[in-house]
Amino acid sequence: MSNDAKKRWADGLLPVVLGGILAIGASYFTTKFQMSSQFHLQKVEAQCAVFARLMGRKIITTQLYVSRYEALIFSDYHEERWKRWCTEGFP
């Protein structure tokens, strides 16, 4: 091969090879970035779901305790009214 033929081959093939390598590298890093972003998003969503479930459980437990004590107070109040009504008569 002459020097001219080598130069034409390098001038024609080198940009194609470099473009291909750059395209493959760009697609690899794009895929890697998207996958890591998706993994991070799934992790955050799972943490949010666990937190929401725990907070919901905490709120429900608090409400159950409030309802229980409220029922106990009303029960005692109505029991006392009933006793007074039975012993003293209708007010």
PyMOL Python script that loads the backbone (N, CA, C, O; Angstrom):
from pymol import cmd

cmd.read_pdbstr("""\
ATOM      1  N   MET A   1       0.842  -1.170   0.000  1.00  0.00           N
ATOM      2  CA  MET A   1       0.000   0.000   0.000  1.00  0.00           C
ATOM      3  C   MET A   1       0.888   1.234   0.000  1.00  0.00           C
ATOM      4  O   MET A   1       1.913   1.295   0.679  1.00  0.00           O
ATOM      5  N   SER A   2       0.471   2.187  -0.763  1.00  0.00           N
ATOM      6  CA  SER A   2       1.255   3.416  -0.823  1.00  0.00           C
ATOM      7  C   SER A   2       0.837   4.332   0.320  1.00  0.00           C
ATOM      8  O   SER A   2      -0.153   4.101   1.013  1.00  0.00           O
ATOM      9  N   ASN A   3       1.602   5.332   0.476  1.00  0.00           N
ATOM     10  CA  ASN A   3       1.356   6.290   1.545  1.00  0.00           C
ATOM     11  C   ASN A   3       0.032   7.006   1.326  1.00  0.00           C
ATOM     12  O   ASN A   3      -0.674   7.306   2.289  1.00  0.00           O
ATOM     13  N   ASP A   4      -0.315   7.283   0.074  1.00  0.00           N
ATOM     14  CA  ASP A   4      -1.586   7.940  -0.247  1.00  0.00           C
ATOM     15  C   ASP A   4      -2.769   7.039   0.105  1.00  0.00           C
ATOM     16  O   ASP A   4      -3.773   7.514   0.637  1.00  0.00           O
ATOM     17  N   ALA A   5      -2.659   5.761  -0.183  1.00  0.00           N
ATOM     18  CA  ALA A   5      -3.739   4.805   0.098  1.00  0.00           C
ATOM     19  C   ALA A   5      -3.944   4.669   1.606  1.00  0.00           C
ATOM     20  O   ALA A   5      -5.079   4.595   2.075  1.00  0.00           O
ATOM     21  N   LYS A   6      -2.848   4.638   2.363  1.00  0.00           N
ATOM     22  CA  LYS A   6      -2.969   4.557   3.827  1.00  0.00           C
ATOM     23  C   LYS A   6      -3.640   5.803   4.377  1.00  0.00           C
ATOM     24  O   LYS A   6      -4.462   5.718   5.289  1.00  0.00           O
ATOM     25  N   LYS A   7      -3.293   6.962   3.825  1.00  0.00           N
ATOM     26  CA  LYS A   7      -3.879   8.214   4.312  1.00  0.00           C
ATOM     27  C   LYS A   7      -5.376   8.261   4.005  1.00  0.00           C
ATOM     28  O   LYS A   7      -6.172   8.678   4.846  1.00  0.00           O
ATOM     29  N   ARG A   8      -5.757   7.832   2.797  1.00  0.00           N
ATOM     30  CA  ARG A   8      -7.185   7.818   2.449  1.00  0.00           C
ATOM     31  C   ARG A   8      -7.942   6.817   3.318  1.00  0.00           C
ATOM     32  O   ARG A   8      -9.063   7.095   3.745  1.00  0.00           O
ATOM     33  N   TRP A   9      -7.351   5.678   3.581  1.00  0.00           N
ATOM     34  CA  TRP A   9      -7.991   4.660   4.424  1.00  0.00           C
ATOM     35  C   TRP A   9      -8.171   5.186   5.842  1.00  0.00           C
ATOM     36  O   TRP A   9      -9.240   5.014   6.429  1.00  0.00           O
ATOM     37  N   ALA A  10      -7.131   5.833   6.412  1.00  0.00           N
ATOM     38  CA  ALA A  10      -7.193   6.384   7.755  1.00  0.00           C
ATOM     39  C   ALA A  10      -8.175   7.545   7.810  1.00  0.00           C
ATOM     40  O   ALA A  10      -8.915   7.686   8.784  1.00  0.00           O
ATOM     41  N   ASP A  11      -8.188   8.376   6.772  1.00  0.00           N
ATOM     42  CA  ASP A  11      -9.109   9.509   6.749  1.00  0.00           C
ATOM     43  C   ASP A  11     -10.563   9.045   6.618  1.00  0.00           C
ATOM     44  O   ASP A  11     -11.457   9.695   7.159  1.00  0.00           O
ATOM     45  N   GLY A  12     -10.812   7.971   5.935  1.00  0.00           N
ATOM     46  CA  GLY A  12     -12.178   7.495   5.731  1.00  0.00           C
ATOM     47  C   GLY A  12     -12.660   6.582   6.840  1.00  0.00           C
ATOM     48  O   GLY A  12     -13.831   6.644   7.215  1.00  0.00           O
ATOM     49  N   LEU A  13     -11.803   5.744   7.370  1.00  0.00           N
ATOM     50  CA  LEU A  13     -12.229   4.744   8.354  1.00  0.00           C
ATOM     51  C   LEU A  13     -12.113   5.237   9.795  1.00  0.00           C
ATOM     52  O   LEU A  13     -12.908   4.836  10.645  1.00  0.00           O
ATOM     53  N   LEU A  14     -11.157   6.082  10.079  1.00  0.00           N
ATOM     54  CA  LEU A  14     -10.932   6.544  11.451  1.00  0.00           C
ATOM     55  C   LEU A  14     -12.153   7.260  12.035  1.00  0.00           C
ATOM     56  O   LEU A  14     -12.533   6.957  13.166  1.00  0.00           O
ATOM     57  N   PRO A  15     -12.781   8.193  11.319  1.00  0.00           N
ATOM     58  CA  PRO A  15     -13.973   8.828  11.888  1.00  0.00           C
ATOM     59  C   PRO A  15     -15.120   7.848  12.120  1.00  0.00           C
ATOM     60  O   PRO A  15     -15.879   7.995  13.079  1.00  0.00           O
ATOM     61  N   VAL A  16     -15.247   6.861  11.258  1.00  0.00           N
ATOM     62  CA  VAL A  16     -16.319   5.868  11.413  1.00  0.00           C
ATOM     63  C   VAL A  16     -16.078   5.025  12.664  1.00  0.00           C
ATOM     64  O   VAL A  16     -17.000   4.781  13.442  1.00  0.00           O
ATOM     65  N   VAL A  17     -14.836   4.583  12.850  1.00  0.00           N
ATOM     66  CA  VAL A  17     -14.504   3.767  14.025  1.00  0.00           C
ATOM     67  C   VAL A  17     -14.663   4.580  15.304  1.00  0.00           C
ATOM     68  O   VAL A  17     -15.248   4.107  16.278  1.00  0.00           O
ATOM     69  N   LEU A  18     -14.138   5.812  15.300  1.00  0.00           N
ATOM     70  CA  LEU A  18     -14.276   6.660  16.494  1.00  0.00           C
ATOM     71  C   LEU A  18     -15.739   6.982  16.777  1.00  0.00           C
ATOM     72  O   LEU A  18     -16.155   6.995  17.936  1.00  0.00           O
ATOM     73  N   GLY A  19     -16.514   7.241  15.745  1.00  0.00           N
ATOM     74  CA  GLY A  19     -17.949   7.493  15.936  1.00  0.00           C
ATOM     75  C   GLY A  19     -18.654   6.292  16.524  1.00  0.00           C
ATOM     76  O   GLY A  19     -19.500   6.431  17.407  1.00  0.00           O
ATOM     77  N   GLY A  20     -18.308   5.109  16.037  1.00  0.00           N
ATOM     78  CA  GLY A  20     -18.909   3.887  16.582  1.00  0.00           C
ATOM     79  C   GLY A  20     -18.545   3.678  18.038  1.00  0.00           C
ATOM     80  O   GLY A  20     -19.397   3.335  18.857  1.00  0.00           O
ATOM     81  N   ILE A  21     -17.275   3.886  18.357  1.00  0.00           N
ATOM     82  CA  ILE A  21     -16.832   3.730  19.757  1.00  0.00           C
ATOM     83  C   ILE A  21     -17.531   4.746  20.653  1.00  0.00           C
ATOM     84  O   ILE A  21     -17.973   4.411  21.752  1.00  0.00           O
ATOM     85  N   LEU A  22     -17.629   5.992  20.181  1.00  0.00           N
ATOM     86  CA  LEU A  22     -18.323   7.019  20.968  1.00  0.00           C
ATOM     87  C   LEU A  22     -19.804   6.689  21.140  1.00  0.00           C
ATOM     88  O   LEU A  22     -20.359   6.906  22.216  1.00  0.00           O
ATOM     89  N   ALA A  23     -20.443   6.175  20.111  1.00  0.00           N
ATOM     90  CA  ALA A  23     -21.864   5.816  20.200  1.00  0.00           C
ATOM     91  C   ALA A  23     -22.076   4.680  21.198  1.00  0.00           C
ATOM     92  O   ALA A  23     -23.001   4.718  22.009  1.00  0.00           O
ATOM     93  N   ILE A  24     -21.216   3.675  21.129  1.00  0.00           N
ATOM     94  CA  ILE A  24     -21.329   2.549  22.062  1.00  0.00           C
ATOM     95  C   ILE A  24     -21.066   3.014  23.491  1.00  0.00           C
ATOM     96  O   ILE A  24     -21.791   2.635  24.411  1.00  0.00           O
ATOM     97  N   GLY A  25     -20.031   3.836  23.681  1.00  0.00           N
ATOM     98  CA  GLY A  25     -19.724   4.350  25.022  1.00  0.00           C
ATOM     99  C   GLY A  25     -20.844   5.217  25.568  1.00  0.00           C
ATOM    100  O   GLY A  25     -21.202   5.112  26.741  1.00  0.00           O
ATOM    101  N   ALA A  26     -21.400   6.079  24.712  1.00  0.00           N
ATOM    102  CA  ALA A  26     -22.501   6.945  25.153  1.00  0.00           C
ATOM    103  C   ALA A  26     -23.727   6.130  25.535  1.00  0.00           C
ATOM    104  O   ALA A  26     -24.370   6.411  26.546  1.00  0.00           O
ATOM    105  N   SER A  27     -24.053   5.126  24.735  1.00  0.00           N
ATOM    106  CA  SER A  27     -25.227   4.303  25.070  1.00  0.00           C
ATOM    107  C   SER A  27     -24.986   3.511  26.353  1.00  0.00           C
ATOM    108  O   SER A  27     -25.916   3.317  27.136  1.00  0.00           O
ATOM    109  N   TYR A  28     -23.765   3.053  26.580  1.00  0.00           N
ATOM    110  CA  TYR A  28     -23.452   2.324  27.814  1.00  0.00           C
ATOM    111  C   TYR A  28     -23.637   3.222  29.027  1.00  0.00           C
ATOM    112  O   TYR A  28     -24.294   2.838  29.994  1.00  0.00           O
ATOM    113  N   PHE A  29     -23.056   4.421  28.978  1.00  0.00           N
ATOM    114  CA  PHE A  29     -23.162   5.314  30.136  1.00  0.00           C
ATOM    115  C   PHE A  29     -24.589   5.835  30.330  1.00  0.00           C
ATOM    116  O   PHE A  29     -25.019   6.051  31.462  1.00  0.00           O
ATOM    117  N   THR A  30     -25.318   6.034  29.240  1.00  0.00           N
ATOM    118  CA  THR A  30     -26.714   6.444  29.355  1.00  0.00           C
ATOM    119  C   THR A  30     -27.532   5.351  30.036  1.00  0.00           C
ATOM    120  O   THR A  30     -28.326   5.629  30.935  1.00  0.00           O
ATOM    121  N   THR A  31     -27.336   4.120  29.608  1.00  0.00           N
ATOM    122  CA  THR A  31     -28.057   2.993  30.215  1.00  0.00           C
ATOM    123  C   THR A  31     -27.678   2.837  31.681  1.00  0.00           C
ATOM    124  O   THR A  31     -28.540   2.608  32.530  1.00  0.00           O
ATOM    125  N   LYS A  32     -26.401   2.958  31.973  1.00  0.00           N
ATOM    126  CA  LYS A  32     -25.942   2.831  33.358  1.00  0.00           C
ATOM    127  C   LYS A  32     -26.559   3.923  34.227  1.00  0.00           C
ATOM    128  O   LYS A  32     -27.003   3.641  35.341  1.00  0.00           O
ATOM    129  N   PHE A  33     -26.596   5.162  33.740  1.00  0.00           N
ATOM    130  CA  PHE A  33     -27.185   6.263  34.489  1.00  0.00           C
ATOM    131  C   PHE A  33     -28.682   6.042  34.698  1.00  0.00           C
ATOM    132  O   PHE A  33     -29.192   6.256  35.798  1.00  0.00           O
ATOM    133  N   GLN A  34     -29.388   5.615  33.652  1.00  0.00           N
ATOM    134  CA  GLN A  34     -30.824   5.373  33.771  1.00  0.00           C
ATOM    135  C   GLN A  34     -31.118   4.251  34.757  1.00  0.00           C
ATOM    136  O   GLN A  34     -32.056   4.345  35.548  1.00  0.00           O
ATOM    137  N   MET A  35     -30.320   3.196  34.712  1.00  0.00           N
ATOM    138  CA  MET A  35     -30.535   2.073  35.632  1.00  0.00           C
ATOM    139  C   MET A  35     -30.274   2.491  37.077  1.00  0.00           C
ATOM    140  O   MET A  35     -31.029   2.116  37.974  1.00  0.00           O
ATOM    141  N   SER A  36     -29.217   3.260  37.309  1.00  0.00           N
ATOM    142  CA  SER A  36     -28.936   3.688  38.681  1.00  0.00           C
ATOM    143  C   SER A  36     -30.011   4.656  39.166  1.00  0.00           C
ATOM    144  O   SER A  36     -30.386   4.628  40.338  1.00  0.00           O
ATOM    145  N   SER A  37     -30.508   5.509  38.278  1.00  0.00           N
ATOM    146  CA  SER A  37     -31.590   6.426  38.653  1.00  0.00           C
ATOM    147  C   SER A  37     -32.857   5.649  38.989  1.00  0.00           C
ATOM    148  O   SER A  37     -33.537   5.961  39.968  1.00  0.00           O
ATOM    149  N   GLN A  38     -33.175   4.647  38.188  1.00  0.00           N
ATOM    150  CA  GLN A  38     -34.368   3.829  38.439  1.00  0.00           C
ATOM    151  C   GLN A  38     -34.231   3.055  39.742  1.00  0.00           C
ATOM    152  O   GLN A  38     -35.195   2.948  40.499  1.00  0.00           O
ATOM    153  N   PHE A  39     -33.053   2.516  40.012  1.00  0.00           N
ATOM    154  CA  PHE A  39     -32.824   1.791  41.259  1.00  0.00           C
ATOM    155  C   PHE A  39     -32.990   2.728  42.452  1.00  0.00           C
ATOM    156  O   PHE A  39     -33.617   2.367  43.448  1.00  0.00           O
ATOM    157  N   HIS A  40     -32.428   3.928  42.350  1.00  0.00           N
ATOM    158  CA  HIS A  40     -32.553   4.898  43.437  1.00  0.00           C
ATOM    159  C   HIS A  40     -34.018   5.287  43.643  1.00  0.00           C
ATOM    160  O   HIS A  40     -34.472   5.403  44.781  1.00  0.00           O
ATOM    161  N   LEU A  41     -34.757   5.489  42.555  1.00  0.00           N
ATOM    162  CA  LEU A  41     -36.165   5.839  42.648  1.00  0.00           C
ATOM    163  C   LEU A  41     -36.975   4.727  43.316  1.00  0.00           C
ATOM    164  O   LEU A  41     -37.829   5.000  44.160  1.00  0.00           O
ATOM    165  N   GLN A  42     -36.709   3.483  42.944  1.00  0.00           N
ATOM    166  CA  GLN A  42     -37.414   2.358  43.565  1.00  0.00           C
ATOM    167  C   GLN A  42     -37.094   2.261  45.045  1.00  0.00           C
ATOM    168  O   GLN A  42     -37.969   1.952  45.854  1.00  0.00           O
ATOM    169  N   LYS A  43     -35.843   2.523  45.404  1.00  0.00           N
ATOM    170  CA  LYS A  43     -35.438   2.476  46.807  1.00  0.00           C
ATOM    171  C   LYS A  43     -36.163   3.562  47.613  1.00  0.00           C
ATOM    172  O   LYS A  43     -36.648   3.304  48.714  1.00  0.00           O
ATOM    173  N   VAL A  44     -36.231   4.760  47.063  1.00  0.00           N
ATOM    174  CA  VAL A  44     -36.917   5.866  47.744  1.00  0.00           C
ATOM    175  C   VAL A  44     -38.409   5.568  47.865  1.00  0.00           C
ATOM    176  O   VAL A  44     -39.009   5.832  48.907  1.00  0.00           O
ATOM    177  N   GLU A  45     -39.013   5.021  46.808  1.00  0.00           N
ATOM    178  CA  GLU A  45     -40.434   4.679  46.861  1.00  0.00           C
ATOM    179  C   GLU A  45     -40.707   3.609  47.912  1.00  0.00           C
ATOM    180  O   GLU A  45     -41.719   3.670  48.609  1.00  0.00           O
ATOM    181  N   ALA A  46     -39.823   2.640  48.029  1.00  0.00           N
ATOM    182  CA  ALA A  46     -39.995   1.598  49.047  1.00  0.00           C
ATOM    183  C   ALA A  46     -39.875   2.198  50.443  1.00  0.00           C
ATOM    184  O   ALA A  46     -40.635   1.833  51.339  1.00  0.00           O
ATOM    185  N   GLN A  47     -38.936   3.108  50.637  1.00  0.00           N
ATOM    186  CA  GLN A  47     -38.791   3.766  51.935  1.00  0.00           C
ATOM    187  C   GLN A  47     -40.027   4.586  52.262  1.00  0.00           C
ATOM    188  O   GLN A  47     -40.494   4.581  53.401  1.00  0.00           O
ATOM    189  N   CYS A  48     -40.558   5.289  51.272  1.00  0.00           N
ATOM    190  CA  CYS A  48     -41.769   6.086  51.491  1.00  0.00           C
ATOM    191  C   CYS A  48     -42.956   5.192  51.841  1.00  0.00           C
ATOM    192  O   CYS A  48     -43.765   5.539  52.701  1.00  0.00           O
ATOM    193  N   ALA A  49     -43.058   4.053  51.182  1.00  0.00           N
ATOM    194  CA  ALA A  49     -44.158   3.130  51.460  1.00  0.00           C
ATOM    195  C   ALA A  49     -44.063   2.585  52.883  1.00  0.00           C
ATOM    196  O   ALA A  49     -45.071   2.491  53.583  1.00  0.00           O
ATOM    197  N   VAL A  50     -42.862   2.229  53.308  1.00  0.00           N
ATOM    198  CA  VAL A  50     -42.677   1.718  54.670  1.00  0.00           C
ATOM    199  C   VAL A  50     -42.997   2.808  55.679  1.00  0.00           C
ATOM    200  O   VAL A  50     -43.669   2.552  56.677  1.00  0.00           O
ATOM    201  N   PHE A  51     -42.523   4.023  55.428  1.00  0.00           N
ATOM    202  CA  PHE A  51     -42.794   5.139  56.337  1.00  0.00           C
ATOM    203  C   PHE A  51     -44.287   5.422  56.421  1.00  0.00           C
ATOM    204  O   PHE A  51     -44.823   5.636  57.508  1.00  0.00           O
ATOM    205  N   ALA A  52     -44.959   5.425  55.270  1.00  0.00           N
ATOM    206  CA  ALA A  52     -46.400   5.682  55.258  1.00  0.00           C
ATOM    207  C   ALA A  52     -47.150   4.598  56.021  1.00  0.00           C
ATOM    208  O   ALA A  52     -48.096   4.885  56.754  1.00  0.00           O
ATOM    209  N   ARG A  53     -46.720   3.343  55.841  1.00  0.00           N
ATOM    210  CA  ARG A  53     -47.383   2.244  56.552  1.00  0.00           C
ATOM    211  C   ARG A  53     -47.182   2.377  58.053  1.00  0.00           C
ATOM    212  O   ARG A  53     -48.114   2.165  58.828  1.00  0.00           O
ATOM    213  N   LEU A  54     -45.957   2.731  58.468  1.00  0.00           N
ATOM    214  CA  LEU A  54     -45.696   2.895  59.894  1.00  0.00           C
ATOM    215  C   LEU A  54     -46.464   4.077  60.474  1.00  0.00           C
ATOM    216  O   LEU A  54     -47.025   3.978  61.566  1.00  0.00           O
ATOM    217  N   MET A  55     -46.492   5.185  59.757  1.00  0.00           N
ATOM    218  CA  MET A  55     -47.225   6.353  60.243  1.00  0.00           C
ATOM    219  C   MET A  55     -48.720   6.067  60.284  1.00  0.00           C
ATOM    220  O   MET A  55     -49.411   6.486  61.213  1.00  0.00           O
ATOM    221  N   GLY A  56     -49.217   5.355  59.283  1.00  0.00           N
ATOM    222  CA  GLY A  56     -50.636   4.981  59.290  1.00  0.00           C
ATOM    223  C   GLY A  56     -50.963   4.105  60.481  1.00  0.00           C
ATOM    224  O   GLY A  56     -52.001   4.271  61.120  1.00  0.00           O
ATOM    225  N   ARG A  57     -50.076   3.178  60.774  1.00  0.00           N
ATOM    226  CA  ARG A  57     -50.264   2.305  61.923  1.00  0.00           C
ATOM    227  C   ARG A  57     -50.237   3.112  63.224  1.00  0.00           C
ATOM    228  O   ARG A  57     -51.020   2.859  64.140  1.00  0.00           O
ATOM    229  N   LYS A  58     -49.331   4.081  63.293  1.00  0.00           N
ATOM    230  CA  LYS A  58     -49.228   4.920  64.483  1.00  0.00           C
ATOM    231  C   LYS A  58     -50.493   5.752  64.664  1.00  0.00           C
ATOM    232  O   LYS A  58     -51.009   5.877  65.775  1.00  0.00           O
ATOM    233  N   ILE A  59     -50.990   6.320  63.564  1.00  0.00           N
ATOM    234  CA  ILE A  59     -52.205   7.136  63.640  1.00  0.00           C
ATOM    235  C   ILE A  59     -53.399   6.276  64.036  1.00  0.00           C
ATOM    236  O   ILE A  59     -54.213   6.681  64.866  1.00  0.00           O
ATOM    237  N   ILE A  60     -53.501   5.096  63.446  1.00  0.00           N
ATOM    238  CA  ILE A  60     -54.628   4.212  63.769  1.00  0.00           C
ATOM    239  C   ILE A  60     -54.554   3.771  65.226  1.00  0.00           C
ATOM    240  O   ILE A  60     -55.573   3.724  65.915  1.00  0.00           O
ATOM    241  N   THR A  61     -53.350   3.449  65.695  1.00  0.00           N
ATOM    242  CA  THR A  61     -53.198   3.033  67.093  1.00  0.00           C
ATOM    243  C   THR A  61     -53.583   4.169  68.033  1.00  0.00           C
ATOM    244  O   THR A  61     -54.273   3.947  69.028  1.00  0.00           O
ATOM    245  N   THR A  62     -53.145   5.372  67.724  1.00  0.00           N
ATOM    246  CA  THR A  62     -53.506   6.527  68.546  1.00  0.00           C
ATOM    247  C   THR A  62     -55.012   6.723  68.547  1.00  0.00           C
ATOM    248  O   THR A  62     -55.611   6.957  69.597  1.00  0.00           O
ATOM    249  N   GLN A  63     -55.631   6.627  67.368  1.00  0.00           N
ATOM    250  CA  GLN A  63     -57.073   6.803  67.291  1.00  0.00           C
ATOM    251  C   GLN A  63     -57.814   5.710  68.069  1.00  0.00           C
ATOM    252  O   GLN A  63     -58.836   5.978  68.700  1.00  0.00           O
ATOM    253  N   LEU A  64     -57.297   4.485  68.021  1.00  0.00           N
ATOM    254  CA  LEU A  64     -57.941   3.415  68.784  1.00  0.00           C
ATOM    255  C   LEU A  64     -57.862   3.683  70.281  1.00  0.00           C
ATOM    256  O   LEU A  64     -58.836   3.469  71.003  1.00  0.00           O
ATOM    257  N   TYR A  65     -56.706   4.152  70.750  1.00  0.00           N
ATOM    258  CA  TYR A  65     -56.579   4.477  72.173  1.00  0.00           C
ATOM    259  C   TYR A  65     -57.515   5.614  72.559  1.00  0.00           C
ATOM    260  O   TYR A  65     -58.163   5.562  73.604  1.00  0.00           O
ATOM    261  N   VAL A  66     -57.588   6.639  71.717  1.00  0.00           N
ATOM    262  CA  VAL A  66     -58.494   7.760  71.998  1.00  0.00           C
ATOM    263  C   VAL A  66     -59.929   7.267  72.026  1.00  0.00           C
ATOM    264  O   VAL A  66     -60.686   7.617  72.931  1.00  0.00           O
ATOM    265  N   SER A  67     -60.308   6.468  71.058  1.00  0.00           N
ATOM    266  CA  SER A  67     -61.680   5.956  71.013  1.00  0.00           C
ATOM    267  C   SER A  67     -61.977   5.075  72.230  1.00  0.00           C
ATOM    268  O   SER A  67     -63.076   5.115  72.782  1.00  0.00           O
ATOM    269  N   ARG A  68     -61.001   4.292  72.635  1.00  0.00           N
ATOM    270  CA  ARG A  68     -61.200   3.411  73.782  1.00  0.00           C
ATOM    271  C   ARG A  68     -61.419   4.226  75.056  1.00  0.00           C
ATOM    272  O   ARG A  68     -62.343   3.955  75.823  1.00  0.00           O
ATOM    273  N   TYR A  69     -60.561   5.227  75.275  1.00  0.00           N
ATOM    274  CA  TYR A  69     -60.717   6.052  76.481  1.00  0.00           C
ATOM    275  C   TYR A  69     -61.973   6.903  76.416  1.00  0.00           C
ATOM    276  O   TYR A  69     -62.614   7.143  77.439  1.00  0.00           O
ATOM    277  N   GLU A  70     -62.330   7.359  75.227  1.00  0.00           N
ATOM    278  CA  GLU A  70     -63.557   8.119  75.064  1.00  0.00           C
ATOM    279  C   GLU A  70     -64.763   7.232  75.392  1.00  0.00           C
ATOM    280  O   GLU A  70     -65.690   7.665  76.076  1.00  0.00           O
ATOM    281  N   ALA A  71     -64.743   6.009  74.907  1.00  0.00           N
ATOM    282  CA  ALA A  71     -65.838   5.081  75.213  1.00  0.00           C
ATOM    283  C   ALA A  71     -65.894   4.775  76.704  1.00  0.00           C
ATOM    284  O   ALA A  71     -66.976   4.676  77.282  1.00  0.00           O
ATOM    285  N   LEU A  72     -64.729   4.627  77.324  1.00  0.00           N
ATOM    286  CA  LEU A  72     -64.697   4.369  78.763  1.00  0.00           C
ATOM    287  C   LEU A  72     -65.281   5.540  79.544  1.00  0.00           C
ATOM    288  O   LEU A  72     -66.043   5.339  80.490  1.00  0.00           O
ATOM    289  N   ILE A  73     -64.927   6.757  79.154  1.00  0.00           N
ATOM    290  CA  ILE A  73     -65.447   7.951  79.829  1.00  0.00           C
ATOM    291  C   ILE A  73     -66.954   8.044  79.658  1.00  0.00           C
ATOM    292  O   ILE A  73     -67.674   8.263  80.631  1.00  0.00           O
ATOM    293  N   PHE A  74     -67.444   7.877  78.416  1.00  0.00           N
ATOM    294  CA  PHE A  74     -68.883   7.942  78.186  1.00  0.00           C
ATOM    295  C   PHE A  74     -69.607   6.811  78.896  1.00  0.00           C
ATOM    296  O   PHE A  74     -70.718   6.998  79.392  1.00  0.00           O
ATOM    297  N   SER A  75     -68.984   5.636  78.948  1.00  0.00           N
ATOM    298  CA  SER A  75     -69.595   4.512  79.636  1.00  0.00           C
ATOM    299  C   SER A  75     -69.738   4.811  81.123  1.00  0.00           C
ATOM    300  O   SER A  75     -70.795   4.583  81.711  1.00  0.00           O
ATOM    301  N   ASP A  76     -68.671   5.322  81.723  1.00  0.00           N
ATOM    302  CA  ASP A  76     -68.738   5.675  83.144  1.00  0.00           C
ATOM    303  C   ASP A  76     -69.773   6.767  83.391  1.00  0.00           C
ATOM    304  O   ASP A  76     -70.512   6.716  84.374  1.00  0.00           O
ATOM    305  N   TYR A  77     -69.824   7.753  82.498  1.00  0.00           N
ATOM    306  CA  TYR A  77     -70.778   8.854  82.641  1.00  0.00           C
ATOM    307  C   TYR A  77     -72.207   8.333  82.581  1.00  0.00           C
ATOM    308  O   TYR A  77     -73.028   8.672  83.434  1.00  0.00           O
ATOM    309  N   HIS A  78     -72.510   7.510  81.580  1.00  0.00           N
ATOM    310  CA  HIS A  78     -73.878   7.007  81.447  1.00  0.00           C
ATOM    311  C   HIS A  78     -74.226   5.998  82.544  1.00  0.00           C
ATOM    312  O   HIS A  78     -75.379   5.899  82.963  1.00  0.00           O
ATOM    313  N   GLU A  79     -73.228   5.259  83.000  1.00  0.00           N
ATOM    314  CA  GLU A  79     -73.493   4.345  84.118  1.00  0.00           C
ATOM    315  C   GLU A  79     -73.843   5.143  85.368  1.00  0.00           C
ATOM    316  O   GLU A  79     -74.759   4.778  86.105  1.00  0.00           O
ATOM    317  N   GLU A  80     -73.126   6.217  85.604  1.00  0.00           N
ATOM    318  CA  GLU A  80     -73.419   7.062  86.762  1.00  0.00           C
ATOM    319  C   GLU A  80     -74.788   7.705  86.627  1.00  0.00           C
ATOM    320  O   GLU A  80     -75.531   7.775  87.607  1.00  0.00           O
ATOM    321  N   ARG A  81     -75.137   8.173  85.446  1.00  0.00           N
ATOM    322  CA  ARG A  81     -76.483   8.752  85.235  1.00  0.00           C
ATOM    323  C   ARG A  81     -77.563   7.711  85.470  1.00  0.00           C
ATOM    324  O   ARG A  81     -78.600   8.011  86.061  1.00  0.00           O
ATOM    325  N   TRP A  82     -77.325   6.487  85.011  1.00  0.00           N
ATOM    326  CA  TRP A  82     -78.308   5.416  85.181  1.00  0.00           C
ATOM    327  C   TRP A  82     -78.504   5.105  86.665  1.00  0.00           C
ATOM    328  O   TRP A  82     -79.631   4.929  87.126  1.00  0.00           O
ATOM    329  N   LYS A  83     -77.392   5.040  87.408  1.00  0.00           N
ATOM    330  CA  LYS A  83     -77.494   4.767  88.842  1.00  0.00           C
ATOM    331  C   LYS A  83     -78.262   5.872  89.550  1.00  0.00           C
ATOM    332  O   LYS A  83     -79.111   5.602  90.399  1.00  0.00           O
ATOM    333  N   ARG A  84     -77.963   7.114  89.197  1.00  0.00           N
ATOM    334  CA  ARG A  84     -78.678   8.231  89.821  1.00  0.00           C
ATOM    335  C   ARG A  84     -80.155   8.205  89.438  1.00  0.00           C
ATOM    336  O   ARG A  84     -81.022   8.476  90.269  1.00  0.00           O
ATOM    337  N   TRP A  85     -80.436   7.877  88.184  1.00  0.00           N
ATOM    338  CA  TRP A  85     -81.815   7.857  87.742  1.00  0.00           C
ATOM    339  C   TRP A  85     -82.590   6.756  88.459  1.00  0.00           C
ATOM    340  O   TRP A  85     -83.754   6.936  88.818  1.00  0.00           O
ATOM    341  N   CYS A  86     -81.921   5.593  88.670  1.00  0.00           N
ATOM    342  CA  CYS A  86     -82.593   4.486  89.348  1.00  0.00           C
ATOM    343  C   CYS A  86     -82.791   4.789  90.834  1.00  0.00           C
ATOM    344  O   CYS A  86     -83.821   4.421  91.399  1.00  0.00           O
ATOM    345  N   THR A  87     -81.852   5.435  91.459  1.00  0.00           N
ATOM    346  CA  THR A  87     -81.962   5.686  92.895  1.00  0.00           C
ATOM    347  C   THR A  87     -82.725   6.957  93.215  1.00  0.00           C
ATOM    348  O   THR A  87     -83.456   7.000  94.205  1.00  0.00           O
ATOM    349  N   GLU A  88     -82.575   7.983  92.410  1.00  0.00           N
ATOM    350  CA  GLU A  88     -83.224   9.263  92.703  1.00  0.00           C
ATOM    351  C   GLU A  88     -84.474   9.513  91.891  1.00  0.00           C
ATOM    352  O   GLU A  88     -85.260  10.406  92.206  1.00  0.00           O
ATOM    353  N   GLY A  89     -84.654   8.742  90.868  1.00  0.00           N
ATOM    354  CA  GLY A  89     -85.812   8.940  90.007  1.00  0.00           C
ATOM    355  C   GLY A  89     -85.438   9.753  88.782  1.00  0.00           C
ATOM    356  O   GLY A  89     -84.328  10.272  88.664  1.00  0.00           O
ATOM    357  N   PHE A  90     -86.387   9.845  87.886  1.00  0.00           N
ATOM    358  CA  PHE A  90     -86.151  10.555  86.626  1.00  0.00           C
ATOM    359  C   PHE A  90     -86.011  12.065  86.924  1.00  0.00           C
ATOM    360  O   PHE A  90     -86.839  12.629  87.640  1.00  0.00           O
ATOM    361  N   PRO A  91     -84.971  12.717  86.380  1.00  0.00           N
ATOM    362  CA  PRO A  91     -84.789  14.145  86.696  1.00  0.00           C
ATOM    363  C   PRO A  91     -85.828  15.040  86.072  1.00  0.00           C
ATOM    364  O   PRO A  91     -85.788  16.256  86.259  1.00  0.00           O
TER     365      PRO A  91
END
""", "prot")
cmd.dss("prot")
cmd.show_as("cartoon", "prot")
cmd.util.cbc("prot")
cmd.orient("prot")
